[in-house]
Amino acid sequence: MNKSIYIFFTASLLIFSCSQKSEFGNDISTDSEQIIAGKVLFENNCSTCHNFQQNGIGPNLSGVSHSVESEWIKRFIKDPAQVIDANDPRATALFKVYNTYMPPFPNLKEEDLDALLAYLHTYEALPDTIPQTGLKDPISDSIPDSGIRLELEFYTQIPTSNPEPPLAKITKLESESVSGRTFVSDQHGTLYELKNGKHSVYLPLKELRPKLVSKPGLATGFGSYAFHPEFTKNGLLYTSHTEPAATLPADFAYADSINVKMQWVLTEWKTDNPETPTFQGEGREFMRINVVTQIHGVQELAFNPTSKPGSEDYGLLYIALGDGGAAESGFAFIPDHHGSKVWSSIMRIDPAGTDSKNGKYGIPASNPFARQAGKAGEVYAYGFRNPNRVFWDEKGKMLATEIGHHNVEELNLIEAGKFYGWPIREGTFIINPYGNMSDLFEIGDQDDKLDVVHPLIQIDHDEISAIIGGYFLTDGQLEGKWLFGDIPSGRLLFADLSDLNNIPPVQSWGIIYQGKEMSLQELCGSKRVDLKFGQDKTGQVYLMTKADGKIYKIKD
């Protein structure tokens, strides 16, 4: 990565960003309506002199509410001259830098000041440990080629669901855990069963939910599926899909003034006969979520395959939800980093329960924020931009891949109640969600104050641009290794995750098809491969190329 990043600090920023103490801002509202009102007040009264990226006529206000008492800020806004003339140390230091008095705002009411603070508090301070000349090539290591080549065998071609590439938007391939029946989903709205190289429609989701929309592309449509661990007995299957904004009232929404592009809909399907070749039964919606854009939605549903009947995790559904594109659209307060909202989180719910706000599912008592005031009880872990795959290793450790913004792709070890950084982190670097989000800065000592979990693996965009996992091979040259890769280019990688405290460097591997070594781009005849992985109950791992809608088995 060849990028130079420059940031310039003045005394005012050091004044405002020194010692980010946890007590600052605890009295500030996080209500989205109040934040929007504060944004309007700021734009009308303050934006001529202040912004959140750099010093101007007045100081950069990024992080001010995280490092200065709320009452001091209110007093200064209402009558700065009075505070300066009283020889207040902070105020006089600012006056020395800018040599001018800020105009007073005596007509602002207390509720106006509260709204302004709510908006200011959505901006994080850049750490004062950042050098004046920033990072060059923040992740300098390159990924070596292992020299390993695995043979592929064509398995099947999924019917074309789009007139142009990707011809079939196949995204997830897994088996029902008891019967071993294997399925693959197409984002345009079909769940196929695979058997002996043949495919047949099992769940025609688009027909059953005609409001399903899969365009614009990327992450829309049929997002994910998960069979209940007792599907062969109870016939329960779970899906996520997108519908247009305002199709129905959402269970999770934000201020009306913010755009809603899509709604993510989660459905429980029940069949009375789990053995039928085509789904026959009914579905009930249990959750609906508004999102700002079409990206970063519910890309993964999963049950812990290592949990057993009677264990605390058995039968609980994990729901991986990104930020819906909110941060990149200027609404970084939607995916906040306090566990109070469902966006940018991995949720865990009890589908059989009824104690949620809408009464359609349960919130496990063991969830980290269950029954905590001001927290979203559904949240298991939070701080994700796009947690597109969730999986467990043989020891029962939960992991998730995270597609980054402009610089870093991640693999994370998921632990209850932990914060994983978005929208103020990308990998082990800090970003300003209201500045240029493509810029990375060293964290310094900020982690001690914000308690952010670092990724197990981070790879920069010199190597890959969108991570996709990934399953463990059960035999062959890469036995026990975790396979993953790059969605657009189809570059193939692996890592040894046997010791999560000491992960060896990532290496690349390649394929041989019909006796010839080639890239996946050559195999599918497209520069954009749209790579996905799958694995059935026997341990067989598959590669899927959405560009041409084909599925291959890894033979080695």
C-alpha positions in Angstrom: 0.0 0.0 0.0 1.6 3.2 -1.1 -0.2 6.0 0.6 1.1 9.1 2.3 -1.3 10.6 4.9 -0.7 14.0 6.4 -2.4 15.6 9.4 -1.6 18.9 11.0 -2.2 19.7 14.6 -2.4 23.1 16.3 -2.5 23.8 20.0 -6.3 23.9 19.9 -6.6 20.3 18.8 -4.2 19.2 21.5 -6.3 21.1 24.0 -9.5 19.4 22.8 -8.1 15.9 22.3 -5.8 15.4 25.3 -6.7 12.6 27.7 -9.9 11.0 26.4 -11.4 10.2 29.8 -14.3 7.8 29.9 -16.4 10.1 32.1 -16.6 12.9 29.5 -19.9 12.7 27.5 -21.7 10.2 29.7 -24.4 12.7 30.2 -24.9 13.3 26.4 -27.9 11.8 24.6 -27.5 9.3 21.8 -31.1 9.7 20.6 -31.0 9.8 16.8 -33.7 12.5 16.5 -31.8 14.7 18.9 -28.6 14.1 16.9 -30.3 15.2 13.6 -31.7 18.3 15.3 -28.1 19.1 16.5 -26.8 18.6 13.0 -29.2 21.3 11.7 -28.2 23.7 14.5 -24.5 23.1 13.8 -24.9 23.7 10.1 -26.9 26.9 10.6 -24.8 28.4 13.4 -21.3 26.8 13.6 -20.2 25.4 10.3 -18.8 28.7 8.9 -15.9 28.6 11.4 -15.8 24.9 12.5 -15.6 21.5 11.0 -14.5 18.0 12.0 -11.5 17.4 9.8 -9.1 20.3 10.4 -8.7 23.7 12.1 -10.3 26.6 10.3 -11.4 30.0 11.6 -12.0 28.1 14.8 -10.7 24.8 16.0 -11.5 21.4 14.7 -14.3 20.1 16.9 -13.8 16.4 16.3 -13.8 14.7 19.7 -14.4 17.9 21.8 -17.3 16.3 23.8 -15.1 13.3 24.5 -12.5 15.4 26.2 -14.2 18.5 27.7 -17.0 18.7 30.2 -20.4 19.2 28.7 -21.3 22.1 31.0 -18.1 23.9 30.0 -19.0 23.6 26.3 -22.5 24.9 26.9 -21.1 27.9 28.9 -18.6 28.7 26.2 -21.2 28.5 23.4 -23.6 30.9 25.2 -21.0 33.5 26.1 -17.4 32.8 25.1 -16.2 36.3 26.0 -17.4 35.9 29.6 -15.5 32.6 29.9 -12.3 34.0 28.4 -12.4 37.3 30.4 -12.8 35.2 33.6 -9.3 33.8 32.8 -10.5 30.2 32.4 -7.3 28.3 31.4 -8.8 26.4 28.5 -10.6 29.4 27.1 -7.6 31.7 27.4 -5.4 29.1 25.6 -7.9 29.0 22.7 -7.9 32.8 22.6 -4.1 32.9 22.3 -4.2 30.6 19.3 -7.1 32.2 17.4 -6.8 35.8 18.8 -10.5 36.4 18.3 -13.7 36.0 20.2 -16.3 33.5 19.0 -19.7 35.2 18.7 -22.1 34.4 21.6 -25.3 32.4 21.2 -27.4 33.5 24.1 -30.7 32.7 22.4 -29.9 29.0 22.2 -32.2 27.1 24.6 -31.1 24.3 26.9 -32.6 21.7 24.6 -30.8 23.3 21.7 -27.5 23.0 23.5 -28.3 19.4 24.4 -29.0 18.6 20.7 -25.7 20.3 19.6 -23.8 18.2 22.1 -25.5 15.0 20.9 -24.4 15.8 17.4 -20.8 16.8 18.4 -20.5 13.6 20.4 -20.9 11.5 17.3 -17.4 12.6 16.2 -14.3 10.8 17.7 -11.1 12.7 18.3 -8.0 11.8 16.4 -5.4 10.7 19.0 -2.8 13.3 19.9 -0.1 10.7 19.4 -0.3 10.8 15.6 2.8 12.3 14.0 2.6 15.2 11.7 3.5 13.1 8.7 1.4 10.0 8.7 1.6 6.4 7.6 3.2 5.0 4.5 2.5 1.4 3.6 0.8 0.6 7.0 1.0 -3.2 6.4 4.2 -3.7 4.6 4.4 -7.5 4.6 3.4 -9.3 1.4 1.7 -12.7 1.2 4.1 -15.5 0.0 3.0 -18.2 -2.4 3.1 -21.6 -0.7 3.6 -23.4 -4.0 0.6 -25.7 -3.1 -1.8 -26.4 -6.0 -5.0 -28.3 -5.4 -7.0 -30.0 -8.2 -10.6 -28.8 -8.9 -13.3 -30.9 -10.4 -16.5 -29.4 -12.0 -19.5 -30.2 -9.9 -22.5 -28.3 -11.3 -23.8 -25.2 -13.1 -26.5 -23.2 -11.4 -29.2 -21.8 -13.7 -28.7 -18.3 -15.0 -30.6 -15.8 -12.9 -29.1 -12.7 -14.4 -28.6 -11.9 -18.1 -25.1 -10.6 -17.5 -22.3 -11.6 -15.0 -22.6 -12.6 -12.3 -24.8 -15.1 -14.1 -25.9 -16.8 -10.9 -25.4 -15.0 -7.6 -24.6 -18.1 -5.6 -23.4 -17.1 -2.1 -23.7 -19.9 0.5 -23.3 -23.6 0.2 -23.8 -25.8 3.3 -25.5 -28.9 4.5 -28.4 -29.4 6.9 -26.5 -30.7 10.0 -28.4 -34.0 10.6 -29.5 -35.4 7.2 -26.5 -34.0 5.3 -28.7 -32.6 2.5 -26.7 -29.9 0.8 -28.1 -26.6 -0.4 -26.9 -23.5 -2.2 -28.5 -20.0 -2.3 -28.8 -17.6 -5.2 -29.3 -14.0 -4.2 -32.0 -13.5 -6.8 -34.3 -15.6 -4.6 -33.8 -19.3 -4.9 -32.5 -22.0 -2.5 -31.4 -25.1 -4.4 -30.7 -28.6 -3.1 -27.6 -30.2 -4.6 -27.4 -34.0 -5.0 -24.9 -36.0 -7.2 -24.0 -33.0 -9.3 -27.6 -32.1 -9.9 -29.6 -29.1 -8.6 -33.3 -28.7 -7.8 -35.3 -25.9 -6.4 -36.1 -26.4 -2.7 -37.3 -22.9 -1.5 -38.5 -20.5 -4.2 -38.1 -17.5 -1.9 -38.9 -15.0 -4.6 -42.2 -16.7 -5.3 -43.1 -16.9 -1.6 -42.0 -13.3 -0.9 -42.6 -11.4 -4.2 -41.5 -8.1 -2.7 -38.0 -9.5 -2.6 -35.6 -7.2 -4.5 -32.1 -8.2 -5.6 -31.2 -5.0 -7.5 -29.2 -2.8 -7.2 -26.7 -5.6 -6.8 -23.9 -6.3 -4.4 -25.5 -7.4 -1.2 -29.2 -7.2 -1.9 -31.7 -10.1 -2.4 -31.5 -13.4 -0.7 -28.8 -12.8 1.9 -28.4 -16.1 3.9 -30.1 -19.2 5.3 -29.7 -21.5 8.3 -31.4 -24.7 9.1 -32.3 -25.2 12.7 -30.1 -28.0 14.3 -33.3 -30.0 14.8 -34.7 -29.3 11.3 -35.4 -33.0 10.7 -37.7 -32.9 13.7 -39.2 -29.4 13.8 -38.9 -28.4 10.1 -37.6 -24.9 10.8 -35.4 -22.9 8.4 -34.4 -19.3 8.6 -33.7 -16.8 5.8 -32.8 -13.1 5.3 -33.7 -11.0 2.2 -34.2 -7.4 1.1 -37.4 -5.5 0.3 -38.0 -1.9 -0.7 -38.0 0.9 1.9 -41.3 1.3 3.7 -42.7 -2.0 2.6 -43.8 -2.6 6.2 -43.0 -0.8 9.5 -39.5 -1.8 10.7 -38.6 -3.2 14.1 -35.3 -1.3 13.9 -35.3 2.2 12.4 -33.6 5.5 12.8 -34.7 9.1 12.3 -37.2 9.8 9.6 -34.9 12.4 8.1 -32.3 9.8 7.1 -32.7 7.9 3.9 -34.0 4.2 3.9 -32.8 2.4 0.9 -33.8 -1.2 1.8 -35.3 -3.2 4.5 -33.8 -6.5 5.7 -36.4 -9.1 6.5 -35.8 -12.2 8.6 -38.2 -15.1 8.2 -38.8 -18.4 10.0 -40.1 -21.1 7.6 -41.8 -24.2 8.9 -42.5 -27.4 7.0 -44.6 -30.2 8.3 -42.5 -32.7 6.4 -38.7 -32.0 6.4 -38.1 -34.8 4.0 -40.0 -33.4 1.0 -37.8 -32.5 -2.0 -39.5 -29.0 -2.2 -40.4 -26.9 0.7 -44.1 -27.1 1.7 -45.1 -24.9 4.6 -45.5 -21.4 5.9 -43.2 -18.5 6.9 -43.5 -16.0 9.6 -41.5 -12.7 9.6 -39.8 -12.1 13.0 -37.5 -9.1 12.3 -37.4 -6.2 9.9 -34.5 -3.7 9.8 -34.1 -0.4 7.9 -30.7 0.3 6.2 -29.3 3.5 4.6 -28.0 1.9 1.5 -28.1 -1.5 -0.3 -24.7 -2.6 1.1 -23.6 -4.3 4.4 -26.9 -6.0 5.3 -27.7 -9.4 6.8 -25.2 -11.5 4.9 -25.0 -14.3 7.4 -27.3 -16.4 9.5 -25.9 -19.3 11.5 -26.3 -21.8 14.3 -23.3 -22.9 16.3 -22.6 -26.4 14.8 -20.4 -27.3 17.8 -23.1 -26.8 20.4 -25.0 -29.8 21.7 -28.5 -30.3 23.1 -28.7 -28.9 26.6 -25.8 -26.5 26.1 -26.2 -22.7 26.5 -25.7 -21.9 22.8 -27.8 -24.7 21.3 -30.7 -23.6 19.1 -29.7 -19.9 19.3 -29.6 -18.0 15.9 -26.7 -15.7 15.1 -27.5 -12.8 12.8 -24.6 -10.9 11.3 -25.6 -7.3 10.3 -23.3 -4.7 8.9 -23.8 -1.0 9.1 -26.0 -0.8 6.0 -23.6 1.7 4.5 -24.4 4.3 7.2 -20.9 5.4 8.1 -19.9 6.0 4.5 -23.1 8.0 4.0 -22.2 10.4 6.8 -24.3 8.7 9.5 -21.6 7.1 11.7 -23.8 7.5 14.8 -26.1 4.7 13.4 -23.4 2.0 13.8 -22.4 3.4 17.2 -19.8 1.8 19.4 -21.7 1.4 22.6 -23.7 -1.7 22.0 -27.0 0.3 22.0 -28.1 -0.5 18.4 -28.3 -3.6 16.3 -26.5 -2.1 13.2 -22.8 -3.2 12.9 -23.4 -6.2 15.2 -23.6 -9.9 15.4 -26.8 -10.6 17.1 -27.9 -13.7 19.0 -31.5 -14.5 19.5 -33.7 -17.4 20.6 -36.2 -18.0 17.7 -38.5 -19.9 20.1 -38.7 -17.0 22.6 -41.1 -14.1 22.9 -39.5 -11.5 25.1 -38.2 -9.3 22.4 -39.8 -5.9 21.9 -42.0 -7.2 19.0 -42.7 -10.4 20.8 -41.6 -12.5 17.8 -38.4 -14.0 19.2 -36.5 -14.2 22.5 -33.4 -12.5 23.9 -31.1 -15.0 25.6 -30.5 -14.1 29.2 -26.8 -14.9 28.7 -26.4 -12.2 26.0 -24.0 -9.6 27.2 -26.5 -6.7 27.1 -29.7 -8.6 27.9 -32.0 -6.4 30.1 -29.5 -3.6 30.3 -31.0 -0.1 30.0 -29.9 1.7 26.9 -28.4 -1.4 25.3 -29.7 -3.7 22.5 -30.3 -7.0 24.2 -30.0 -8.8 20.8 -26.4 -7.7 20.4 -23.7 -10.4 21.0 -20.7 -8.5 19.7 -20.5 -5.2 17.8 -18.3 -2.8 15.8 -18.5 -4.4 12.4 -18.6 -2.8 8.9 -19.6 -6.0 7.1 -19.3 -9.3 8.9 -20.1 -11.4 5.9 -19.2 -14.9 7.2 -19.5 -16.4 10.7 -18.1 -19.8 11.5 -16.7 -22.0 14.3 -13.5 -24.0 14.6 -13.3 -27.5 15.9 -12.7 -26.2 19.4 -15.9 -24.2 19.3 -14.3 -20.8 18.9 -16.4 -18.4 17.0 -14.8 -16.4 14.1 -16.0 -13.9 11.5 -14.6 -12.3 8.4 -15.0 -8.6 8.0 -14.9 -6.8 4.7 -13.1 -3.5 5.2 -13.6 0.0 3.8 -10.5 1.2 1.9 -7.5 -0.5 3.4 -7.9 -3.6 5.6 -9.6 -7.0 5.4 -10.0 -8.8 8.7 -10.6 -12.2 10.5 -11.8 -11.7 14.0 -12.2 -14.0 17.0 -15.7 -13.2 18.3 -16.3 -12.9 22.0 -19.4 -11.8 23.8 -19.8 -8.1 24.5 -16.6 -7.1 22.7 -16.2 -4.1 20.4 -14.4 -4.6 17.1 -13.8 -1.1 16.0 -16.1 0.1 13.3 -16.6 3.0 12.5 -13.5 4.4 14.2 -11.2 1.5 13.4 -10.0 -0.4 10.3 -7.9 -3.3 11.4 -5.3 -2.0 13.9 -5.5 1.5 12.7 -7.7 4.5 13.5 -10.0 6.3 11.1 -12.1 9.4 11.3 -15.7 8.4 10.3 -16.5 12.0 9.5 -13.3 12.9 7.7 -11.6 11.1 4.9 -12.3 7.5 5.8 -9.6 6.3 3.4 -6.9 7.7 5.7 -5.3 5.5 8.4 -3.5 6.6 11.5 -1.5 4.8 14.2 -3.6 4.1 17.3 -1.0 4.8 19.9 -2.4 4.4 23.4 -6.0 4.9 22.4 -6.9 1.2 22.6 -6.4 1.3 26.4 -9.2 3.9 26.6 -11.6 2.4 24.1 -11.0 -1.4 24.6 -11.1 -2.4 20.9 -10.5 -6.0 19.9 -7.7 -6.4 17.3 -8.2 -8.8 14.4 -6.5 -12.2 14.3 -5.5 -11.6 10.7 -5.4 -8.3 8.8 -4.6 -8.0 5.1 -4.3 -4.7 3.2 -5.7 -3.9 -0.2 -2.4 -4.3 -1.9 -3.2 -8.0 -1.5 -7.0 -8.5 -1.6 -9.9 -6.1 -1.6 -12.8 -8.1 -0.1 -12.3 -11.1 2.1 -14.5 -14.2 1.9 -14.2 -17.3 4.1 -13.7 -20.0 4.3 -13.8 -23.5 5.6 -11.3 -26.0 7.1 -10.0 -28.8 4.8 -10.3 -32.2 6.4 -7.5 -33.9 4.4 -4.9 -33.4 1.7 -2.0 -31.0 1.5 -3.9 -28.3 3.4 -5.5 -30.6 6.0 -6.8 -28.6 9.0 -6.0 -25.2 7.3 -8.6 -22.5 6.9 -9.2 -21.7 3.3 -10.3 -18.2 2.3 -9.8 -15.7 -0.5 -10.6 -12.5 -2.3 -14.1 -12.1 -3.7 -13.4 -10.0 -6.8 -10.0 -11.4 -8.0 -10.5 -15.0 -6.8 -7.1 -15.0 -5.2 -6.9 -18.1 -2.9 -5.3 -18.0 0.6 -5.0 -20.1 3.7 -4.1 -19.8 7.3 -3.3 -22.1 10.2 -5.7 -21.3 13.0 -4.8 -24.2 15.2 -3.3 -21.7 17.7 -5.3 -18.5 17.8 -2.6 -16.9 20.0 0.1 -17.5 17.4 -1.2 -17.5 13.8 1.6 -18.1 11.2 1.7 -15.8 8.2 -1.0 -16.2 5.5 0.0 -17.9 2.4 -1.5 -18.2 -1.1 -2.3 -21.4 -3.0 -3.5 -22.2 -6.5 -5.6 -24.6 -8.6 -5.2 -27.2 -11.3 -8.1 -27.8 -13.6 -8.1 -30.6 -16.2 -4.4 -31.0 -15.7 -3.5 -27.3 -16.2 -2.5 -24.8 -13.6 -4.5 -21.6 -13.9 -6.1 -18.8 -12.0 -9.8 -18.6 -11.2 -10.0 -15.6 -13.5 -8.8 -17.8 -16.3 -11.1 -20.6 -15.2 -14.3 -18.5 -15.3 -13.3 -16.2 -18.1 -13.8 -13.0 -16.1 -11.5 -10.6 -14.3 -14.2 -10.4 -11.6 -14.6 -13.9 -10.2 -17.0 -13.2 -7.3 -15.5 -16.1 -5.3 -17.4 -18.0 -2.7 -16.7 -21.1 -0.7 -18.9 -24.0 0.5 -18.6 -27.2 2.5 -21.0 -30.1 2.9 -21.5 -32.5 5.9 -18.8 -34.9 4.7 -16.2 -32.1 4.9 -16.0 -31.7 1.1 -15.0 -28.1 0.3 -16.3 -26.3 -2.8 -15.4 -23.2 -4.8 -18.1 -21.2 -6.4 -17.6 -18.6 -9.2 -20.5 -16.3 -9.4 -19.3 -14.8 -12.6 -20.4 -17.9 -14.5 -22.5 -19.6 -11.8 -20.4 -22.7 -11.6 -19.5 -24.9 -8.6 -16.3 -26.9 -8.3 -15.1 -29.6 -5.8 -11.6 -29.5 -4.3 -10.3 -33.0 -5.0 -7.1 -32.9 -3.0 
